[in-house]
Amino acid sequence: MASTYRDATINSVEATATVSGSTGGGRDENGNPYYFPNVPVSIGYWFDNEGVPSSNWDTFFRAQLWINGAFVAKKEELAGSGPQTYTFFAHKFPEPGTYKVEVRGKNSKSVGVTIKNPPLQEKKAAQ
């Protein structure tokens, strides 16, 4: 049977450090997360399986990653078990700033991602 492709219904989107325990960012004084330039950030999203069982190897769900209104990447994923599937895009942001990150399929969900330069480390004087 030929594969079919559907635009995914995006349920939610989030940004997290790509590597567990990563030192690629932190939290500001208000507890909001930020990340460092050129360190991978996971743009995770949940999509609706629309009743397609995980045993169906012929139906793929499409999603696109957009940053500040510009297309960046696309994915085609099979449904997982349960009513939703979680997957992610990994992206490196080159410059400090605040980015509008969208995952688009049948609909669009977005999250703001803040990129800051790492704090300067004071060099200890040689003794």
TORPA-4810 file (N, C-alpha, C, O; in nm, 3 decimals):
<nodes>
NODE_1_0.084_-0.117_0.000_0.000_0.000_0.000_0.089_0.124_0.000_0.194_0.126_0.065_M
NODE_2_0.049_0.226_-0.071_0.126_0.350_-0.079_0.111_0.429_0.051_0.006_0.427_0.115_A
NODE_3_0.217_0.499_0.086_0.213_0.583_0.206_0.123_0.704_0.180_0.114_0.755_0.069_S
NODE_4_0.057_0.749_0.288_-0.021_0.871_0.283_0.039_0.971_0.381_0.104_0.933_0.478_T
NODE_5_0.016_1.098_0.355_0.072_1.204_0.437_-0.039_1.300_0.475_-0.117_1.343_0.391_Y
NODE_6_-0.045_1.332_0.605_-0.146_1.424_0.657_-0.073_1.537_0.729_0.032_1.515_0.791_R
NODE_7_-0.128_1.657_0.721_-0.076_1.764_0.804_-0.118_1.735_0.947_-0.235_1.708_0.974_D
NODE_8_-0.023_1.740_1.038_-0.049_1.708_1.178_-0.132_1.816_1.246_-0.117_1.935_1.217_A
NODE_9_-0.220_1.774_1.336_-0.290_1.867_1.424_-0.200_1.886_1.545_-0.185_1.794_1.626_T
NODE_10_-0.141_2.004_1.558_-0.045_2.032_1.665_-0.121_2.065_1.792_-0.203_2.157_1.793_I
NODE_11_-0.095_1.991_1.900_-0.163_2.013_2.027_-0.087_2.108_2.118_-0.149_2.188_2.188_N
NODE_12_0.046_2.102_2.119_0.125_2.191_2.202_0.269_2.192_2.152_0.311_2.102_2.080_S
NODE_13_0.342_2.296_2.192_0.483_2.309_2.153_0.560_2.364_2.272_0.507_2.444_2.349_V
NODE_14_0.686_2.322_2.286_0.771_2.367_2.397_0.916_2.369_2.352_0.953_2.305_2.254_E
NODE_15_0.997_2.444_2.424_1.141_2.448_2.399_1.211_2.395_2.523_1.178_2.435_2.635_A
NODE_16_1.308_2.305_2.504_1.385_2.250_2.615_1.530_2.231_2.569_1.559_2.229_2.450_T
NODE_17_1.619_2.217_2.665_1.758_2.187_2.632_1.762_2.051_2.564_1.695_1.958_2.609_A
NODE_18_1.839_2.039_2.457_1.843_1.915_2.381_1.911_1.803_2.458_1.867_1.688_2.453_T
NODE_19_2.017_1.836_2.530_2.093_1.735_2.603_2.054_1.740_2.750_2.053_1.847_2.810_V
NODE_20_2.023_1.626_2.807_1.989_1.621_2.949_2.107_1.673_3.031_2.221_1.633_3.009_S
NODE_21_2.078_1.762_3.123_2.184_1.818_3.206_2.269_1.919_3.133_2.378_1.954_3.180_G
NODE_22_2.221_1.967_3.018_2.298_2.060_2.937_2.326_2.190_3.013_2.243_2.236_3.091_S
NODE_23_2.442_2.246_2.988_2.474_2.378_3.042_2.453_2.482_2.934_2.516_2.588_2.936_T
NODE_24_2.365_2.453_2.840_2.339_2.541_2.726_2.241_2.652_2.754_2.187_2.710_2.660_G
NODE_25_2.215_2.684_2.881_2.123_2.791_2.912_2.099_2.800_3.061_2.178_2.750_3.141_G
NODE_26_1.990_2.864_3.098_1.957_2.880_3.238_1.819_2.942_3.253_1.735_2.930_3.164_G
NODE_27_1.797_3.008_3.366_1.671_3.077_3.393_1.703_3.218_3.440_1.798_3.240_3.515_R
NODE_28_1.622_3.313_3.394_1.643_3.452_3.436_1.585_3.474_3.575_1.537_3.380_3.639_D
NODE_29_1.590_3.598_3.623_1.543_3.630_3.758_1.394_3.603_3.778_1.348_3.592_3.891_E
NODE_30_1.316_3.593_3.670_1.173_3.562_3.678_1.144_3.414_3.658_1.028_3.372_3.658_N
NODE_31_1.249_3.333_3.640_1.231_3.190_3.621_1.208_3.147_3.478_1.182_3.030_3.452_G
NODE_32_1.216_3.242_3.382_1.196_3.209_3.241_1.323_3.147_3.183_1.433_3.195_3.208_N
NODE_33_1.307_3.041_3.104_1.427_2.975_3.048_1.489_3.057_2.936_1.421_3.131_2.864_P
NODE_34_1.620_3.043_2.921_1.692_3.099_2.807_1.800_2.999_2.767_1.835_2.910_2.845_Y
NODE_35_1.850_3.015_2.648_1.949_2.924_2.592_2.063_3.005_2.534_2.049_3.125_2.511_Y
NODE_36_2.177_2.941_2.512_2.294_3.008_2.458_2.300_2.993_2.306_2.246_2.896_2.252_F
NODE_37_2.364_3.086_2.237_2.379_3.075_2.091_2.454_2.947_2.052_2.544_2.902_2.123_P
NODE_38_2.416_2.892_1.939_2.482_2.777_1.877_2.482_2.651_1.963_2.568_2.564_1.946_N
NODE_39_2.387_2.641_2.056_2.367_2.520_2.136_2.230_2.464_2.095_2.132_2.538_2.095_V
NODE_40_2.221_2.335_2.061_2.093_2.280_2.015_1.981_2.298_2.119_2.000_2.271_2.237_P
NODE_41_1.867_2.343_2.071_1.745_2.354_2.152_1.642_2.261_2.089_1.624_2.260_1.967_V
NODE_42_1.575_2.183_2.173_1.468_2.096_2.123_1.338_2.173_2.119_1.294_2.228_2.220_S
NODE_43_1.278_2.177_2.003_1.145_2.235_1.986_1.051_2.116_1.979_1.025_2.062_1.871_I
NODE_44_0.999_2.077_2.095_0.915_1.958_2.104_0.770_1.990_2.079_0.723_2.099_2.111_G
NODE_45_0.698_1.895_2.022_0.555_1.916_1.999_0.480_1.784_2.008_0.532_1.677_1.976_Y
NODE_46_0.356_1.797_2.052_0.261_1.686_2.056_0.166_1.704_1.940_0.118_1.814_1.914_W
NODE_47_0.138_1.595_1.868_0.034_1.601_1.765_-0.068_1.491_1.786_-0.038_1.387_1.845_F
NODE_48_-0.189_1.515_1.737_-0.301_1.424_1.751_-0.286_1.307_1.653_-0.260_1.328_1.534_D
NODE_49_-0.301_1.185_1.702_-0.288_1.068_1.616_-0.411_1.044_1.529_-0.408_0.960_1.438_N
NODE_50_-0.518_1.115_1.554_-0.640_1.109_1.473_-0.692_0.967_1.452_-0.743_0.934_1.345_E
NODE_51_-0.677_0.883_1.553_-0.728_0.746_1.544_-0.641_0.651_1.464_-0.679_0.536_1.443_G
NODE_52_-0.525_0.698_1.418_-0.434_0.611_1.342_-0.353_0.528_1.443_-0.282_0.587_1.525_V
NODE_53_-0.360_0.395_1.438_-0.286_0.313_1.534_-0.136_0.314_1.505_-0.093_0.337_1.391_P
NODE_54_-0.057_0.288_1.607_0.089_0.285_1.590_0.132_0.171_1.498_0.244_0.171_1.449_S
NODE_55_0.044_0.073_1.474_0.077_-0.038_1.383_0.062_0.003_1.236_0.097_-0.075_1.147_S
NODE_56_0.010_0.124_1.209_-0.008_0.172_1.072_0.123_0.234_1.026_0.160_0.343_1.070_N
NODE_57_0.192_0.166_0.937_0.322_0.213_0.886_0.308_0.289_0.756_0.407_0.319_0.690_W
NODE_58_0.183_0.322_0.717_0.159_0.387_0.589_0.113_0.533_0.601_0.111_0.605_0.502_D
NODE_59_0.077_0.577_0.722_0.027_0.713_0.739_0.128_0.796_0.817_0.159_0.767_0.933_T
NODE_60_0.176_0.900_0.753_0.273_0.990_0.815_0.207_1.124_0.842_0.124_1.170_0.764_F
NODE_61_0.245_1.187_0.954_0.194_1.319_0.989_0.305_1.420_0.966_0.417_1.404_1.016_F
NODE_62_0.274_1.526_0.890_0.372_1.628_0.854_0.362_1.748_0.948_0.253_1.787_0.991_R
NODE_63_0.479_1.805_0.978_0.486_1.931_1.053_0.605_2.010_1.001_0.701_1.954_0.949_A
NODE_64_0.595_2.141_1.016_0.701_2.231_0.971_0.745_2.321_1.086_0.664_2.361_1.170_Q
NODE_65_0.874_2.350_1.089_0.931_2.442_1.187_0.953_2.577_1.119_1.017_2.585_1.015_L
NODE_66_0.899_2.682_1.179_0.913_2.819_1.130_0.970_2.903_1.243_0.928_2.891_1.358_W
NODE_67_1.066_2.988_1.212_1.125_3.078_1.312_1.118_3.219_1.258_1.166_3.249_1.149_I
NODE_68_1.056_3.307_1.338_1.033_3.447_1.299_0.974_3.458_1.159_1.012_3.545_1.080_N
NODE_69_0.879_3.368_1.129_0.809_3.373_1.001_0.882_3.311_0.884_0.832_3.319_0.771_G
NODE_70_0.998_3.251_0.906_1.074_3.188_0.797_1.075_3.036_0.815_1.097_2.985_0.925_A
NODE_71_1.051_2.964_0.705_1.054_2.818_0.706_1.196_2.769_0.736_1.293_2.820_0.680_F
NODE_72_1.208_2.669_0.826_1.339_2.615_0.865_1.352_2.466_0.830_1.454_2.425_0.775_V
NODE_73_1.250_2.386_0.863_1.261_2.241_0.844_1.122_2.178_0.842_1.023_2.240_0.880_A
NODE_74_1.117_2.051_0.795_0.992_1.976_0.801_1.021_1.836_0.852_1.134_1.787_0.843_K
NODE_75_0.918_1.771_0.908_0.927_1.634_0.957_0.804_1.558_0.912_0.697_1.615_0.893_K
NODE_76_0.822_1.428_0.896_0.712_1.336_0.869_0.727_1.222_0.968_0.827_1.150_0.967_E
NODE_77_0.627_1.205_1.055_0.635_1.108_1.163_0.518_1.011_1.159_0.407_1.047_1.117_E
NODE_78_0.542_0.889_1.201_0.436_0.791_1.221_0.371_0.816_1.356_0.433_0.874_1.446_L
NODE_79_0.246_0.774_1.371_0.177_0.786_1.498_0.241_0.693_1.601_0.284_0.583_1.568_A
NODE_80_0.246_0.739_1.724_0.291_0.656_1.835_0.171_0.589_1.899_0.059_0.597_1.849_G
NODE_81_0.196_0.522_2.011_0.084_0.459_2.082_0.010_0.566_2.162_0.070_0.667_2.201_S
NODE_82_-0.117_0.546_2.184_-0.198_0.643_2.257_-0.258_0.746_2.162_-0.242_0.735_2.041_G
NODE_83_-0.328_0.846_2.217_-0.398_0.942_2.133_-0.310_1.052_2.073_-0.351_1.121_1.980_P
NODE_84_-0.187_1.069_2.127_-0.097_1.172_2.078_0.043_1.115_2.060_0.078_1.011_2.116_Q
NODE_85_0.123_1.185_1.979_0.264_1.148_1.960_0.348_1.271_1.990_0.312_1.383_1.955_T
NODE_86_0.462_1.247_2.057_0.557_1.355_2.086_0.681_1.336_2.000_0.733_1.224_1.987_Y
NODE_87_0.728_1.444_1.941_0.854_1.442_1.867_0.912_1.583_1.874_0.852_1.672_1.936_T
NODE_88_1.027_1.606_1.811_1.088_1.738_1.822_1.179_1.769_1.703_1.224_1.679_1.632_F
NODE_89_1.203_1.897_1.685_1.305_1.950_1.597_1.420_1.995_1.686_1.395_2.047_1.795_F
NODE_90_1.544_1.977_1.644_1.659_2.035_1.714_1.708_2.151_1.629_1.726_2.138_1.508_A
NODE_91_1.728_2.266_1.693_1.770_2.385_1.619_1.871_2.464_1.700_1.859_2.477_1.822_H
NODE_92_1.973_2.517_1.631_2.072_2.605_1.693_2.040_2.748_1.650_2.033_2.778_1.531_K
NODE_93_2.022_2.835_1.748_1.999_2.977_1.721_2.134_3.047_1.722_2.207_3.037_1.821_F
NODE_94_2.171_3.118_1.615_2.305_3.172_1.604_2.332_3.299_1.685_2.447_3.326_1.721_P
NODE_95_2.229_3.376_1.714_2.249_3.507_1.776_2.157_3.526_1.897_2.048_3.468_1.900_E
NODE_96_2.199_3.606_1.996_2.108_3.640_2.106_1.984_3.712_2.053_1.990_3.781_1.952_P
NODE_97_1.874_3.695_2.123_1.749_3.761_2.086_1.631_3.677_2.130_1.647_3.571_2.191_G
NODE_98_1.512_3.726_2.100_1.389_3.653_2.128_1.329_3.612_1.994_1.310_3.695_1.906_T
NODE_99_1.300_3.485_1.981_1.253_3.428_1.856_1.111_3.375_1.873_1.078_3.316_1.976_Y
NODE_100_1.027_3.396_1.772_0.896_3.333_1.768_0.913_3.203_1.692_0.945_3.203_1.573_K
NODE_101_0.891_3.092_1.761_0.909_2.960_1.704_0.771_2.897_1.687_0.694_2.888_1.783_V
NODE_102_0.740_2.854_1.565_0.610_2.793_1.536_0.629_2.652_1.481_0.722_2.625_1.405_E
NODE_103_0.539_2.564_1.520_0.527_2.434_1.455_0.393_2.437_1.385_0.288_2.458_1.447_V
NODE_104_0.397_2.416_1.253_0.277_2.425_1.170_0.243_2.289_1.110_0.331_2.213_1.068_R
NODE_105_0.114_2.262_1.106_0.058_2.145_1.040_-0.078_2.188_0.989_-0.088_2.280_0.908_G
NODE_106_-0.187_2.120_1.038_-0.322_2.168_1.007_-0.345_2.302_1.075_-0.423_2.385_1.027_K
NODE_107_-0.277_2.322_1.186_-0.286_2.444_1.264_-0.144_2.485_1.302_-0.047_2.426_1.255_N
NODE_108_-0.134_2.585_1.385_-0.002_2.634_1.426_-0.001_2.659_1.576_-0.097_2.713_1.631_S
NODE_109_0.106_2.620_1.641_0.128_2.650_1.784_0.267_2.713_1.793_0.358_2.674_1.720_K
NODE_110_0.281_2.810_1.883_0.409_2.879_1.891_0.458_2.890_2.035_0.384_2.872_2.131_S
NODE_111_0.586_2.921_2.044_0.651_2.942_2.174_0.761_3.046_2.151_0.823_3.049_2.044_V
NODE_112_0.783_3.130_2.249_0.894_3.225_2.242_1.020_3.160_2.296_1.017_3.093_2.399_G
NODE_113_1.131_3.180_2.226_1.259_3.125_2.270_1.357_3.241_2.285_1.378_3.318_2.191_V
NODE_114_1.417_3.252_2.403_1.513_3.358_2.431_1.655_3.301_2.427_1.684_3.199_2.489_T
NODE_115_1.740_3.369_2.353_1.881_3.331_2.342_1.964_3.443_2.402_1.948_3.560_2.366_I
NODE_116_2.054_3.407_2.495_2.142_3.504_2.560_2.285_3.455_2.551_2.309_3.334_2.548_K
NODE_117_2.378_3.547_2.547_2.520_3.508_2.553_2.550_3.451_2.690_2.491_3.495_2.789_N
NODE_118_2.641_3.354_2.698_2.680_3.300_2.829_2.743_3.409_2.914_2.804_3.502_2.861_P
NODE_119_2.728_3.399_3.046_2.791_3.498_3.133_2.943_3.488_3.121_2.999_3.380_3.102_P
NODE_120_3.008_3.602_3.133_3.154_3.603_3.127_3.209_3.544_3.256_3.164_3.578_3.366_L
NODE_121_3.305_3.458_3.242_3.370_3.398_3.358_3.490_3.485_3.395_3.575_3.515_3.311_Q
NODE_122_3.495_3.525_3.522_3.609_3.605_3.566_3.730_3.513_3.578_3.722_3.405_3.638_E
NODE_123_3.840_3.557_3.522_3.961_3.478_3.531_4.025_3.504_3.665_4.039_3.618_3.709_K
NODE_124_4.065_3.395_3.730_4.133_3.410_3.859_4.277_3.448_3.833_4.344_3.396_3.744_K
NODE_125_4.323_3.540_3.913_4.462_3.587_3.899_4.556_3.473_3.936_4.533_3.399_4.032_A
NODE_126_4.662_3.461_3.859_4.763_3.358_3.888_4.834_3.395_4.018_4.872_3.510_4.040_A
NODE_127_4.850_3.298_4.102_4.915_3.325_4.231_5.051_3.264_4.237_5.120_3.278_4.339_Q
</nodes>
